[in-house]
Amino acid sequence: MFTLKGIRKEDLKEVLEEMGETVKPNFKMADLKKAIEDHELYLKDPGFWTEFLSSTIAERKERIKIETEQEKMKLEMEQEKMRLEMEQEKNKLEYELELARIRQDRQVENSINIQTEANIETKISIEKLVKAVRVLTMPVPELPENWSIFF
């Protein structure tokens, strides 16, 4: 009887199939072990089949290890992809925020320019008004010799 650590049902099934036996799906571990131990090939060379079972277990463990590493790498790649997407989204939001700030600054500058222009226009119009009032309030000359000022 063979006693190896880490034997699984699938390992025993693989050995039985290699011996040329058909494996029923309802076989239990004990049934599989008994079928292997009672098989004529196992009885002829038990060392070979024990070694074959050992290598089958090692191959399965290696396959599981490789699959686990692949899953780990896949998860790491997904995490990196998500990190890059988040960084890209962050950069996009920062860009939009900066663009909004620039637009607001331009609006403020435009409103300041409009107010300044309005103040200048108001100042100019006040100056024009003052000149007009001065012209209108000039005393009208009474003597004809002073009429030449107006004409």
Rosetta blueprint (number, residue, H / E / L):
1 M L
2 F L
3 T L
4 L L
5 K L
6 G L
7 I L
8 R L
9 K H
10 E H
11 D H
12 L H
13 K H
14 E H
15 V H
16 L H
17 E H
18 E H
19 M L
20 G L
21 E L
22 T L
23 V L
24 K L
25 P L
26 N L
27 F L
28 K L
29 M H
30 A H
31 D H
32 L H
33 K H
34 K H
35 A H
36 I H
37 E H
38 D H
39 H L
40 E H
41 L H
42 Y H
43 L H
44 K H
45 D L
46 P H
47 G H
48 F H
49 W H
50 T H
51 E H
52 F H
53 L H
54 S H
55 S H
56 T H
57 I H
58 A H
59 E H
60 R H
61 K H
62 E H
63 R H
64 I H
65 K H
66 I H
67 E H
68 T H
69 E H
70 Q H
71 E H
72 K H
73 M H
74 K H
75 L H
76 E H
77 M H
78 E H
79 Q H
80 E H
81 K H
82 M H
83 R H
84 L H
85 E H
86 M H
87 E H
88 Q H
89 E H
90 K H
91 N H
92 K H
93 L H
94 E H
95 Y H
96 E H
97 L H
98 E H
99 L H
100 A H
101 R H
102 I H
103 R H
104 Q H
105 D H
106 R H
107 Q H
108 V H
109 E H
110 N H
111 S H
112 I H
113 N H
114 I H
115 Q H
116 T H
117 E H
118 A H
119 N H
120 I H
121 E H
122 T H
123 K H
124 I H
125 S H
126 I H
127 E H
128 K H
129 L H
130 V H
131 K H
132 A H
133 V H
134 R H
135 V H
136 L H
137 T L
138 M L
139 P L
140 V L
141 P L
142 E L
143 L L
144 P H
145 E H
146 N H
147 W H
148 S H
149 I H
150 F L
151 F L
